[in-house]
Amino acid sequence: MSLSQNQDQRKSEIIKACRELYQKIGFQEITIKAISTYTTFSRPSIYNYFPTKESIFLEIFREEYIYWCDEMKRILDQNRLLSLEDFSDQFSRALENRPVLLKLLSMNIYDLERNCSLEELTKFKKEYKRALDTVSDLLRKFFPNMNENQIDRFIYIFFPFMFGLYPYVNVTQKQKEAMNAVGIHFPIKRVYDFVYETIFELLKNNRSL
């Protein structure tokens, strides 16, 4: 195994450990020391691969965009035509499969990015741009009557919408009790439901099939 491959393998172990922790606790509670208990590395050793906790999370974030883009690319490659209903269905399922991406989007991304290097941030933004481009490619293929301004409008409505999606489908018992106390009737919906309805509303005037 080459030195580069060995470093990549060690980074993957650290990222995997951080992912496992993130399934159980929130970003603020996770420390480099806590991550080290899930790996074969000591806390100082982890700093040889990632200078900050934020750097690890940014790499997880980058991976999530890669996985999401890969799923969208399959939709693009495996379908010649899609009705609005079928497009909304497949797109919604692809995003529902990425709960970690949605959880990361609900964080304070400004502070996350501020504590990473320009090199790390540029690497991350490359995959974010790929996500923007892939969604645009989907719209161009399956809704050919949309012009570039309409595609841009969709992008800059839908992507900000994703930032608030995770909290709407992961309400804690305490939050439910507080909302009940003030008379808020909170809809119980899945990620799929929210995404499908939003996609359908945004695209219904561009129905081509």
C-alpha positions as MATLAB code, in Angstrom:
seq = 'MSLSQNQDQRKSEIIKACRELYQKIGFQEITIKAISTYTTFSRPSIYNYFPTKESIFLEIFREEYIYWCDEMKRILDQNRLLSLEDFSDQFSRALENRPVLLKLLSMNIYDLERNCSLEELTKFKKEYKRALDTVSDLLRKFFPNMNENQIDRFIYIFFPFMFGLYPYVNVTQKQKEAMNAVGIHFPIKRVYDFVYETIFELLKNNRSL';
ca = [
       0.000    0.000    0.000;
       1.370    3.420   -0.976;
       1.784    6.258    1.500;
      -1.092    8.120   -0.146;
      -3.387    5.103    0.076;
      -2.422    4.622    3.711;
      -3.266    8.244    4.509;
      -6.601    7.969    2.701;
      -7.438    4.822    4.655;
      -6.658    6.545    7.952;
      -8.715    9.579    7.001;
     -11.607    7.274    6.095;
     -11.423    5.641    9.521;
     -11.631    9.041   11.228;
     -14.527   10.166    9.011;
     -16.387    6.895    9.639;
     -15.982    7.349   13.390;
     -17.302   10.903   13.214;
     -20.278    9.725   11.151;
     -21.110    7.091   13.770;
     -21.005    9.678   16.537;
     -23.157   12.081   14.511;
     -25.879    9.414   14.381;
     -26.091    9.574   18.180;
     -25.229   13.124   19.248;
     -25.085   16.622   17.799;
     -22.227   18.589   16.288;
     -21.600   20.666   19.411;
     -21.181   17.574   21.585;
     -18.655   15.908   19.292;
     -14.992   16.515   20.102;
     -11.747   15.235   18.619;
     -11.251   13.260   21.826;
     -14.671   11.621   21.426;
     -13.879   10.762   17.801;
     -10.582    9.171   18.861;
     -12.427    6.666   21.090;
     -14.079    5.265   17.944;
     -10.757    4.874   16.102;
      -7.310    3.379   16.505;
      -5.890    6.920   16.744;
      -5.073    9.085   19.730;
      -6.446   12.617   19.841;
      -3.069   14.193   18.828;
      -2.758   11.700   15.953;
      -6.064   12.815   14.436;
      -4.676   16.336   14.125;
      -2.097   14.951   11.695;
      -4.944   14.336    9.246;
      -7.538   16.977   10.121;
      -6.589   20.311   11.723;
     -10.055   20.898   13.210;
     -13.283   19.081   13.966;
     -14.903   21.293   11.341;
     -12.498   19.892    8.740;
     -13.784   16.392    9.415;
     -17.391   17.505    9.142;
     -16.717   19.396    5.932;
     -15.316   16.199    4.427;
     -18.451   14.289    5.488;
     -20.505   17.100    3.945;
     -18.511   16.817    0.716;
     -19.060   13.051    0.611;
     -22.790   13.516    1.108;
     -23.000   15.788   -1.929;
     -21.073   13.163   -3.932;
     -23.509   10.401   -2.896;
     -26.543   12.596   -3.661;
     -25.149   13.586   -7.043;
     -24.472    9.936   -7.865;
     -28.111    9.100   -7.118;
     -29.333   11.996   -9.258;
     -26.994   10.928  -12.054;
     -28.650    7.505  -12.033;
     -32.029    9.194  -12.523;
     -30.536   11.138  -15.407;
     -28.936    8.110  -17.075;
     -31.652    5.507  -16.525;
     -34.642    7.467  -17.804;
     -35.348    8.865  -21.239;
     -38.548   10.661  -20.208;
     -40.227   11.286  -16.848;
     -43.622   12.721  -16.042;
     -43.811   15.429  -13.388;
     -45.169   12.841  -10.944;
     -42.407   10.323  -11.661;
     -39.696   12.976  -11.567;
     -40.980   14.288   -8.222;
     -41.087   10.736   -6.881;
     -37.556    9.772   -7.919;
     -36.026   13.079   -6.892;
     -37.736   12.910   -3.490;
     -36.508    9.359   -2.865;
     -32.943   10.326   -3.734;
     -32.959   13.123   -1.172;
     -34.767   11.065    1.455;
     -31.852    8.620    1.227;
     -29.478   11.348    2.463;
     -30.492   12.117    6.077;
     -26.908   13.054    7.016;
     -26.806   15.641    4.221;
     -30.065   17.175    5.472;
     -28.838   17.150    9.069;
     -25.617   18.903    8.058;
     -27.568   21.486    6.070;
     -29.541   22.379    9.205;
     -26.318   23.348   11.026;
     -24.708   26.788   11.146;
     -22.720   26.274    7.957;
     -21.172   29.734    8.223;
     -19.224   28.765   11.353;
     -18.383   25.339    9.939;
     -16.844   26.812    6.805;
     -15.095   29.637    8.664;
     -13.014   27.126   10.630;
     -11.712   25.298    7.570;
      -8.857   26.146    5.240;
      -9.381   27.682    1.814;
      -8.138   24.442    0.243;
     -10.667   22.359    2.188;
     -13.468   24.788    1.445;
     -12.679   24.895   -2.271;
     -12.697   21.091   -2.414;
     -16.115   21.084   -0.739;
     -17.541   23.832   -2.969;
     -16.544   21.800   -6.027;
     -19.018   19.071   -5.007;
     -21.645   21.640   -4.048;
     -21.358   23.086   -7.558;
     -21.679   19.586   -8.974;
     -24.985   19.252   -7.095;
     -26.234   22.544   -8.559;
     -25.155   21.466  -12.038;
     -26.694   18.000  -11.731;
     -30.077   19.350  -10.659;
     -29.913   21.785  -13.572;
     -29.122   18.902  -15.942;
     -32.131   16.966  -14.639;
     -34.420   19.906  -15.302;
     -33.029   20.489  -18.792;
     -33.596   16.854  -19.736;
     -37.000   16.174  -18.210;
     -38.486   19.684  -18.525;
     -37.099   20.902  -21.847;
     -39.561   23.793  -22.001;
     -37.836   25.450  -19.031;
     -35.471   28.272  -19.913;
     -32.266   29.068  -18.011;
     -33.922   31.770  -15.904;
     -36.608   29.318  -14.798;
     -33.980   26.708  -13.967;
     -32.038   29.266  -11.905;
     -35.237   30.244  -10.109;
     -35.879   26.604   -9.202;
     -32.305   26.159   -7.950;
     -32.362   29.231   -5.720;
     -35.700   28.327   -4.213;
     -35.113   24.620   -3.724;
     -31.569   24.663   -2.325;
     -32.399   27.162    0.466;
     -35.527   25.090    1.173;
     -33.288   22.097    1.978;
     -31.575   24.018    4.783;
     -34.718   23.915    6.909;
     -35.989   20.469    5.988;
     -34.286   18.294    8.616;
     -35.804   20.023   11.681;
     -39.293   19.664   10.201;
     -39.069   15.886   10.036;
     -37.009   15.300   13.204;
     -39.009   16.983   15.937;
     -38.021   16.052   19.482;
     -40.574   15.165   22.143;
     -39.712   18.371   24.003;
     -40.355   20.433   20.862;
     -43.703   18.680   20.342;
     -44.747   19.405   23.918;
     -43.756   23.073   23.594;
     -45.693   23.450   20.333;
     -48.726   21.727   21.801;
     -48.562   24.108   24.767;
     -48.878   27.162   22.507;
     -51.381   25.611   20.097;
     -49.133   24.888   17.124;
     -50.461   21.977   15.076;
     -47.349   20.511   13.522;
     -47.759   18.348   10.381;
     -46.271   14.882   10.653;
     -44.560   14.309    7.311;
     -41.567   12.477    5.913;
     -38.728   14.062    3.962;
     -40.291   12.454    0.895;
     -43.625   14.247    1.447;
     -42.096   17.695    1.876;
     -39.782   17.304   -1.117;
     -42.416   15.809   -3.410;
     -44.931   18.574   -2.693;
     -42.321   21.307   -3.122;
     -40.947   19.863   -6.367;
     -44.441   19.403   -7.766;
     -45.480   22.977   -6.947;
     -42.312   24.481   -8.400;
     -42.551   22.507  -11.639;
     -46.272   22.091  -12.274;
     -46.356   24.998  -14.728;
     -43.534   23.374  -16.696;
     -45.223   20.005  -17.083;
     -44.151   18.504  -20.380;
     -45.783   15.073  -20.109;
];
